Amino acid sequence: MQKDDPCVFVVDDDQSTRESLRNLLRSTGLNVQTFASAHEFLTSQRPDAASCLVLDVQLPGCSGLELQQELAKDHAPLPIIFITGHGDIPMTVRAMKAGAIEFLTKPFRDEDLLNAVAQAMNNGRPMAPGQHTPAAATPDAADDRRSDSRFAEIVGHSAALRRVLQQVELVAPTDATVLIYGETGTGKELIARALHDLSARRTHPLVTLNCAAIPPGLLESELFGHEKGAFTGALTQRLGRFELANRGTLFLDEIGDLPLELQPKLLRVLQEHAFERLGSSRTLRTNVRLVAATHRDLLAMVQQGTFREDLYYRLNIFPLTVPLLRERRDDIPLLVWHFAQQYAHQLHKPLASIPAEAMERLVHYDWPGNVRELQNVIERAMILSAHGILWPQVPARSPGVRRASPVATMSATLDDAMRAHILDALRATNWVVAGPHGAAARLGLKRTTLLCRMEKLGIVRPRELPSRSRQAAWP
């Protein structure tokens, strides 16, 4: 190992962790310097130029976040990877917003740390020893939320998401049929788009069709097209999706809803790359890469006789499973900020902060509607927000209480959402309305405005409150 080789600084108060990280990083050919505290790091000579800093959050004296802030003051553009044994989600948000490359919760996989170090070394700029250079421009917030620059539309850094994206990278350059499994709202279409964008077909069309959204009688025409006069109402010739997607990718969402009588025709196209339009005897050829998706258990459908076994095996060449949102909770704060900024721009409203307690509640909710439900919750919260403070509302999770269904959650009226929003603020302040710490200030409203809304929504103060001292501040 040469002195000029890339160097990684490790700051962790646990000796066994320091030694383990040093051995792991040195095994890849990197120089490593370890420190037991932020103070030791700041006062050391650090003779080597660093490529990145692996930093424990919980340190004696000066914490990891405080050290991050100290380095930012000194204009030291050193990429930082945070590690913690506590999984503190608000801390994750603060770290990411401050420019951290990655945030790993112990115990983490060696592969995850090495990937993060490689990312830091590729994207970051080393800090010369004993030298203070102007700080690098802060990366765009959207870039920090992306799992990888190759997956521009996908937000998240979690291990569960990265495992899926690694599989996408492997199969995307091939022409293999991919079957994407996942619950509604998990982002199956985004995965399909990533498969197309990373393939050699990316300069040709990506055509999509939701099999569940088309009436069964029209689905064959949508897939294969029809000639003029093929059936009543067929006034002109129509090209089907297989023709439109030629040389590109066809994404069939909810493939489990494909009628049984159409399944042999789909199987033929996959095997022979040939089909006929409705009303025509002319055989057409197509060069299409098929990506399908479903939230159903297709193998169970095969056993029930509602899905063809031969078609199932033809589709299931390379299966991918998109994780549920509750299986990638580390991504929730990143998704929240992504959607909040998106809707702040669309609604022309400011976005200043999301209180830590609101973020905690979002992280610990089970999200039966997955990312789509989270997106709707943030949009609703942005509509209700005042002075840039966002208070997203989700049902409290209680043992033994059945989760609210996605349909019930989505169908809440604006008044219901506003009522819940105000009640949360009132309960948090013990029903104190006025004053700097009252519910009105918390909501960013005037006292009279809040009282007016409470009257309109039928919100009445309980007769008995736990604290007499706070009742004096009731208006």
C-alpha positions in Angstrom: 0.0 0.0 0.0 1.4 3.4 -1.0 1.2 6.6 1.0 -0.5 8.3 -1.8 -3.3 5.7 -2.0 -6.8 7.0 -1.1 -7.3 7.3 2.6 -10.4 7.0 4.7 -10.8 8.6 8.2 -12.8 6.6 10.7 -14.1 8.2 13.9 -15.8 5.9 16.4 -15.5 5.6 20.2 -15.8 1.8 20.1 -12.4 0.2 19.7 -13.7 -3.1 18.2 -15.7 -1.1 15.6 -12.7 1.0 14.7 -10.5 -2.1 14.3 -13.1 -3.9 12.2 -13.6 -1.0 9.9 -9.9 -0.5 9.5 -9.4 -4.1 8.6 -12.3 -4.1 6.1 -11.2 -0.9 4.4 -7.5 -1.9 4.3 -8.5 -5.2 2.7 -9.6 -3.2 -0.4 -6.3 -1.4 -0.7 -7.3 1.8 1.1 -5.2 3.7 3.7 -7.1 4.1 6.9 -6.7 6.4 9.9 -8.9 5.9 13.0 -9.8 8.2 15.8 -11.7 7.6 19.1 -13.4 11.0 19.3 -14.2 14.2 17.4 -11.7 16.0 19.6 -8.9 13.6 18.6 -9.8 14.0 15.0 -9.8 17.8 15.1 -6.5 18.1 17.0 -4.6 15.4 15.0 -2.1 16.2 12.3 -3.8 13.9 9.8 -0.9 13.7 7.4 -2.7 11.9 4.6 -5.2 13.5 2.2 -8.7 12.0 2.9 -11.1 10.6 0.4 -14.0 10.4 2.9 -14.9 10.3 6.6 -16.8 7.4 8.2 -18.3 9.0 11.3 -20.2 7.6 14.3 -23.2 9.7 15.3 -22.9 9.1 19.1 -19.5 10.3 20.2 -18.3 11.4 23.6 -18.1 15.2 23.9 -18.7 16.5 20.4 -21.2 14.3 18.5 -20.9 13.2 14.9 -23.4 15.8 13.7 -21.6 18.6 15.6 -18.3 17.5 14.0 -20.0 17.6 10.6 -21.2 21.2 11.3 -17.7 22.1 12.5 -16.1 20.8 9.3 -18.7 22.8 7.3 -17.7 26.0 9.2 -14.1 25.3 8.3 -14.9 24.9 4.6 -13.6 21.3 4.5 -15.3 19.5 1.6 -14.9 16.0 3.1 -17.6 13.5 2.1 -19.2 11.9 5.2 -20.7 8.5 5.8 -22.6 8.4 9.1 -22.9 5.2 11.1 -25.1 4.7 14.2 -26.5 1.9 16.4 -29.6 3.9 17.2 -31.4 4.3 13.9 -32.4 7.9 14.9 -34.6 8.9 11.9 -34.8 12.7 12.6 -31.0 12.5 12.8 -30.9 10.8 9.4 -32.8 13.7 7.9 -30.5 16.3 9.5 -27.4 14.4 8.3 -28.7 14.0 4.7 -29.8 17.7 4.5 -26.4 18.7 5.7 -24.8 16.8 2.9 -24.0 13.4 4.2 -23.3 10.8 1.5 -24.9 7.9 3.4 -26.4 7.0 6.8 -25.9 3.3 7.9 -27.5 1.7 10.9 -25.5 -0.9 12.8 -25.2 -3.7 12.2 -24.7 -3.0 8.5 -23.4 -5.2 5.7 -19.7 -4.8 4.7 -20.9 -4.4 1.1 -23.1 -1.4 2.0 -20.2 0.4 3.7 -17.8 -0.3 0.8 -20.4 0.9 -1.7 -20.9 4.1 0.2 -17.1 4.7 0.4 -16.8 4.1 -3.3 -19.6 6.6 -3.9 -17.9 9.1 -1.7 -14.6 8.7 -3.4 -16.2 9.1 -6.9 -18.4 12.1 -6.0 -16.4 13.8 -3.3 -13.2 15.9 -3.4 -10.4 15.0 -1.0 -9.3 17.5 1.6 -5.6 18.4 1.4 -3.7 18.0 4.7 -3.5 21.1 6.9 -5.2 23.1 4.2 -8.6 24.9 4.1 -10.1 25.2 0.6 -13.3 26.9 -0.3 -16.3 24.6 0.3 -17.6 22.7 -2.7 -21.0 23.7 -3.9 -23.7 21.9 -1.9 -25.1 19.1 -3.9 -28.7 19.6 -5.1 -31.1 18.2 -2.5 -32.7 16.0 -5.1 -29.3 14.4 -5.9 -28.8 13.4 -2.3 -32.1 11.6 -2.3 -31.4 9.6 -5.4 -30.3 6.0 -4.9 -28.0 6.4 -7.9 -27.6 8.9 -10.8 -28.6 6.0 -13.1 -32.0 5.8 -11.4 -33.1 9.5 -11.7 -36.7 8.9 -10.7 -36.2 6.6 -7.8 -35.7 8.1 -4.3 -34.0 6.2 -1.5 -30.8 4.8 -0.1 -32.1 1.8 1.9 -30.5 -1.6 1.6 -33.8 -3.2 0.5 -34.1 -0.8 -2.4 -30.5 -1.0 -3.4 -30.7 -4.8 -3.7 -33.6 -4.4 -6.2 -31.7 -1.8 -8.2 -28.6 -4.0 -8.3 -30.8 -6.7 -9.9 -32.2 -4.1 -12.4 -28.6 -3.2 -13.4 -27.9 -6.9 -14.1 -30.9 -7.7 -16.2 -31.5 -4.3 -17.9 -28.9 -4.7 -20.7 -30.4 -8.0 -21.7 -33.7 -8.7 -23.6 -34.9 -11.1 -20.9 -38.6 -10.8 -19.9 -38.9 -9.3 -16.4 -41.8 -9.9 -14.0 -42.1 -7.3 -11.3 -43.9 -8.3 -8.1 -45.1 -5.7 -5.6 -48.1 -4.3 -3.8 -50.1 -1.4 -5.2 -48.2 1.9 -4.8 -44.7 0.5 -4.4 -43.4 2.0 -7.6 -43.4 -1.0 -10.0 -43.7 1.4 -13.0 -40.6 3.3 -11.9 -38.7 0.0 -11.9 -40.0 -0.8 -15.4 -38.8 2.7 -16.6 -35.4 2.1 -15.1 -35.2 -1.3 -16.9 -35.9 0.5 -20.2 -33.6 3.5 -19.6 -30.6 1.2 -18.8 -31.2 -1.0 -21.8 -30.0 -0.7 -25.4 -33.6 0.0 -26.3 -33.7 3.3 -24.5 -33.7 5.3 -27.7 -36.9 3.6 -28.8 -40.4 3.8 -27.2 -41.4 2.6 -23.8 -45.1 1.8 -24.2 -47.3 1.1 -21.1 -50.7 -0.6 -20.7 -52.6 -1.3 -17.5 -54.4 -4.6 -18.1 -56.8 -3.9 -15.2 -57.8 -0.5 -16.6 -59.1 -1.7 -20.0 -62.5 -3.5 -20.4 -61.8 -7.2 -21.3 -63.7 -6.7 -24.7 -61.3 -4.0 -25.7 -58.0 -5.4 -24.4 -57.2 -7.5 -27.4 -57.5 -4.5 -29.7 -55.3 -2.4 -27.3 -52.6 -5.1 -27.5 -52.7 -6.1 -31.1 -54.6 -3.4 -32.9 -57.5 -3.7 -35.4 -58.4 -3.0 -39.0 -61.2 -0.7 -40.0 -64.5 -2.5 -39.8 -63.2 -5.3 -37.6 -66.0 -4.7 -35.2 -68.8 -2.3 -34.6 -67.3 1.1 -33.9 -63.9 0.3 -35.6 -64.1 3.3 -38.0 -60.4 3.4 -38.7 -57.3 1.2 -38.5 -55.7 1.2 -35.0 -52.1 0.1 -34.1 -51.8 -2.0 -31.0 -49.2 -1.6 -28.3 -47.0 -4.4 -29.7 -46.6 -2.4 -32.9 -46.1 0.9 -31.1 -43.4 -0.6 -28.9 -41.5 -2.2 -31.8 -37.7 -2.1 -31.0 -38.5 -0.7 -27.6 -40.1 -2.0 -24.4 -43.7 -2.9 -23.6 -44.7 -2.6 -20.0 -47.9 -4.6 -19.1 -49.0 -3.6 -15.6 -51.4 -5.8 -13.6 -50.7 -8.8 -15.9 -52.7 -10.9 -13.5 -55.9 -9.3 -14.7 -55.3 -10.4 -18.3 -58.4 -12.5 -19.3 -57.7 -16.2 -19.7 -58.9 -16.2 -23.3 -56.2 -13.6 -24.3 -53.3 -15.4 -22.5 -52.6 -17.8 -25.4 -52.2 -14.9 -27.8 -49.8 -13.1 -25.5 -47.8 -16.4 -25.1 -47.6 -16.7 -28.9 -46.2 -13.1 -29.3 -43.6 -13.8 -26.6 -42.5 -17.1 -28.2 -42.8 -16.3 -31.9 -42.7 -12.5 -32.0 -45.7 -12.6 -34.3 -49.4 -11.6 -34.2 -52.3 -10.4 -36.3 -54.5 -7.3 -35.9 -58.2 -7.9 -35.2 -59.9 -8.3 -38.6 -56.7 -9.1 -40.5 -55.1 -12.4 -41.6 -51.8 -10.7 -42.2 -49.1 -11.8 -39.7 -47.0 -9.0 -38.4 -43.6 -9.3 -36.7 -42.5 -7.3 -33.7 -39.2 -6.9 -31.8 -40.4 -6.0 -28.3 -38.8 -6.5 -24.8 -41.7 -7.3 -22.4 -41.7 -6.1 -18.8 -44.8 -7.2 -16.8 -45.9 -6.3 -13.2 -48.5 -7.6 -10.8 -49.6 -7.4 -7.2 -51.2 -10.9 -7.4 -49.7 -14.3 -6.6 -49.5 -15.7 -10.2 -48.4 -19.1 -9.0 -51.5 -19.4 -6.8 -53.6 -18.3 -9.8 -52.0 -21.1 -11.9 -53.0 -23.6 -9.3 -56.5 -22.2 -9.3 -56.7 -22.4 -13.1 -57.1 -18.7 -13.6 -53.7 -18.1 -15.1 -51.9 -20.3 -17.7 -49.0 -22.3 -16.4 -47.0 -22.0 -19.7 -47.5 -18.2 -19.8 -46.5 -17.9 -16.1 -43.1 -19.7 -16.8 -42.6 -17.6 -19.9 -43.1 -14.4 -17.9 -41.2 -15.5 -14.8 -37.8 -15.6 -16.4 -36.3 -12.8 -14.2 -38.6 -12.0 -11.3 -38.1 -8.8 -9.2 -39.9 -7.9 -6.0 -40.3 -4.3 -5.1 -40.1 -3.9 -1.3 -43.0 -2.5 0.7 -42.5 1.0 2.1 -42.5 -0.4 5.6 -39.6 -2.6 4.6 -37.5 0.4 3.7 -38.3 2.9 6.5 -34.9 4.5 6.2 -36.2 6.0 2.8 -39.3 7.6 4.3 -37.7 10.9 5.4 -36.1 11.2 2.0 -39.4 10.5 0.2 -41.2 13.0 2.5 -38.7 15.8 1.6 -38.9 14.9 -2.0 -42.7 15.0 -2.2 -42.9 18.1 0.1 -40.6 20.1 -2.2 -42.4 18.8 -5.2 -45.8 20.1 -4.0 -44.4 23.2 -2.5 -43.3 24.1 -6.0 -46.6 23.1 -7.6 -48.7 25.0 -5.0 -46.4 28.0 -4.8 -46.1 27.6 -1.1 -43.0 27.9 1.2 -41.5 24.9 2.9 -39.4 25.7 5.9 -39.5 22.6 8.2 -41.2 19.3 9.1 -41.2 18.9 12.9 -39.3 15.9 14.2 -42.3 14.4 16.0 -44.3 14.5 12.7 -41.5 12.8 10.9 -41.3 10.1 13.6 -44.9 9.4 13.2 -44.6 9.1 9.4 -41.7 6.7 9.8 -43.5 4.4 12.3 -46.7 4.2 10.3 -47.2 1.0 8.4 -48.2 2.6 5.0 -50.7 0.0 3.6 -50.9 2.1 0.5 -47.1 2.3 0.2 -45.3 5.2 -1.5 -48.5 6.3 -3.3 -50.3 6.7 0.1 -47.3 8.7 1.5 -47.4 11.0 -1.6 -51.1 11.7 -1.1 -50.5 12.4 2.6 -47.8 14.9 1.9 -49.8 16.6 -0.8 -52.7 17.0 1.6 -50.4 18.3 4.3 -48.9 20.8 1.9 -52.3 22.1 1.0 -53.0 22.6 4.8 -49.6 24.0 5.7 -49.0 27.5 6.9 -45.7 29.5 7.0 -43.9 26.5 5.5 -44.4 24.2 8.5 -45.6 20.8 7.4 -47.7 18.6 9.8 -48.6 15.4 7.8 -51.3 13.3 9.4 -51.5 9.5 9.6 -53.5 7.3 11.9 -51.8 6.5 15.1 -50.5 2.9 15.1 -51.9 1.0 18.1 -51.4 -2.7 19.0 -54.4 -4.8 18.2 -56.0 -2.1 16.1 -56.5 -3.0 12.4 -54.8 -0.7 10.0 -56.9 1.7 8.0 -57.4 0.5 4.4 -55.8 2.6 1.6 -59.3 3.4 0.3 -60.4 4.7 3.6 -57.3 6.8 4.1 -57.5 8.3 0.6 -61.2 9.1 0.9 -60.8 11.4 3.9 -62.3 14.8 3.1 -60.4 18.0 3.3 -62.4 19.0 6.4 -61.5 15.7 8.1 -57.8 16.2 7.4 -58.0 19.8 8.7 -59.9 18.7 11.8 -57.2 16.1 12.5 -54.5 18.6 11.8 -55.9 21.1 14.3 -56.7 18.5 17.0 -53.2 17.2 16.9 -51.8 20.7 17.6 -54.3 21.3 20.4 -53.5 18.0 22.1 -49.8 18.7 21.8 -50.2 22.0 23.6 -52.8 20.7 26.1 -55.5 22.8 24.3 -53.6 26.1 24.8 -54.6 28.3 21.8 -52.9 31.6 22.4 -49.3 32.6 23.3 -45.9 31.7 21.7 -46.3 28.0 22.5 -50.0 27.7 21.8 -51.7 25.8 19.0 -52.2 28.9 16.9 -48.5 29.6 16.8 -47.7 26.0 16.2 -50.1 26.0 13.2 -48.9 29.4 11.9 -52.3 30.9 12.4 -53.7 33.9 14.1 -55.6 33.1 17.3 -58.9 34.4 15.9 -58.4 32.4 12.7 -57.9 29.2 14.6 -60.9 29.8 16.9 -63.0 30.5 13.7 -61.9 27.2 12.1 -62.5 25.3 15.3 -66.1 26.6 15.5 -66.6 25.7 11.8 -65.3 22.2 12.3 -67.1 21.6 15.5 -64.0 21.3 17.7 -64.8 21.8 21.3 -62.4 21.9 24.3 -62.8 18.9 26.6 -64.3 19.7 30.0 -61.4 18.2 31.9 -57.8 18.7 31.1 -54.9 17.1 32.8 -53.0 20.3 33.7 -54.8 23.2 35.5 -51.8 25.5 34.9 -52.2 25.3 31.1 -56.0 25.9 31.2 -55.3 29.5 32.2 -54.0 30.2 28.7 -57.2 29.0 27.0 -58.6 32.0 25.1 
